[in-house]
Amino acid sequence: MFPNTHFPKASRYWHMGKFHDWSEAGFHPMMHALHYGTSVFEGIRAYGTARGPAVFRLTEHIDRLLLSAEVARMASPYTKDEIIEAIKRTIRENGQDSCYIRPLLFYSYGNLGLVPKACPVELTIATWEWGAYLGEKSENGVNVYIVPSRRVHHSQFNMAAKLGGVYVQSTICGLEARQQGFDEAVFLNMEGRVSEGPGQNIFIVRNGTLRTNERSESVLEGITRTSLLEIARDLGHKTEVGPITKEDFFGADEAFFCGTAVEVIPIISVTDGSEPGKKRHPVGPGKTGPVAREMMTAYREAVTGRTARYEKWLTFVRG
Ligand SMILES: Cc1ncc(COP(=O)(O)O)c(C=O)c1O
């Protein structure tokens, strides 16, 4: 039995075309993905709007899921349209108004050699209510810890893919930051510049200009990041895409995380775990700044269908 304690409002999940009760699972301990992280996944959110639940940038997320599958040399048993339809059905099946959506493609049970020659690729879709990813208080800003280990480099791995096994680095370093007493980790890249959080991109604000980095800095170029660049420009802000040095980060007027799970969360202090003394440096005045606040509001309005120009990003579940 699997209780849904940490998955509020989840009553059914989808697996290979069928719905199952949340508490019921039939996966074998020898399935390939469990041993080697041979899975690819997406993190997507649906929001309540005046026209019922709507999924934010669903097409882009499924394009990325299928790209991740390609990177993992995995043949998806479903097409993009079939996956989109199955996601809408799963939200309806659970009667959710807003939810987090997790499609997962994985090498299932067959053989256990590193090459999954006898393992079928399977797809599951789960949806549940997932509130503030870094906790309710995170809206007031989070304290981050630059972990001593460097981010997987873009020359080693296609950073556009969300491959289960590669997330082990995010899990370990996220745990390390919390064990050190911080809210979240930040990675530097192999070049020593700011890369990203374990599951978030980073923006800094300096003299009114928003700056975020790109793939060549060893980051996943997130869908939230891309949306915020457009929203910021529409709001009349100057934006830049390019490297963020440690000095840029420490000297920024403001900084914030962004991603599907965290949405937009201010970063109010940064500590470098490699520095002797591990001093906490406030970012700007050490509290949420006006640009982060404006972006939090504008993003929330966009995802909940309250800004007409961004309705193009919404897929209505009952439509
Ligand atoms: C490593 C990493 N960086 C950035 C992001 C933000 O991406 P998105 O905005 O597409 O959720 C994510 C989340 O998927 C992530 O896992």
The ligand as an SDF file (V2000), in Angstrom:
LIG
                    3D

 16 16  0  0  0  0  0  0  0  0999 V2000
   18.3260   21.5470  -13.4020 C   0  0  0  0  0  0  0  0  0  0  0  0
   17.1510   22.4070  -13.6970 C   0  0  0  0  0  0  0  0  0  0  0  0
   17.3510   23.6860  -14.0630 N   0  0  0  0  0  0  0  0  0  0  0  0
   16.3240   24.5020  -14.3390 C   0  0  0  0  0  0  0  0  0  0  0  0
   15.0170   24.0700  -14.2450 C   0  0  0  0  0  0  0  0  0  0  0  0
   13.8830   24.9860  -14.5770 C   0  0  0  0  0  0  0  0  0  0  0  0
   13.2360   24.5250  -15.7370 O   0  0  0  0  0  0  0  0  0  0  0  0
   11.7050   24.8080  -16.0180 P   0  0  0  0  0  0  0  0  0  0  0  0
   11.5160   26.2740  -15.8850 O   0  0  0  0  0  0  0  0  0  0  0  0
   11.5240   24.3350  -17.4070 O   0  0  0  0  0  0  0  0  0  0  0  0
   10.9260   24.0580  -15.0280 O   0  0  0  0  0  0  0  0  0  0  0  0
   14.7580   22.7540  -13.8650 C   0  0  0  0  0  0  0  0  0  0  0  0
   13.3950   22.2400  -13.7740 C   0  0  0  0  0  0  0  0  0  0  0  0
   12.9590   21.5080  -14.6100 O   0  0  0  0  0  0  0  0  0  0  0  0
   15.8420   21.9020  -13.5920 C   0  0  0  0  0  0  0  0  0  0  0  0
   15.6320   20.6360  -13.2120 O   0  0  0  0  0  0  0  0  0  0  0  0
  1  2  1  0
  2  3  1  0
  2 15  2  0
  3  4  2  0
  4  5  1  0
  5  6  1  0
  5 12  2  0
  6  7  1  0
  7  8  1  0
  8  9  2  0
  8 10  1  0
  8 11  1  0
 12 13  1  0
 12 15  1  0
 13 14  2  0
 15 16  1  0
M  END
$$$$
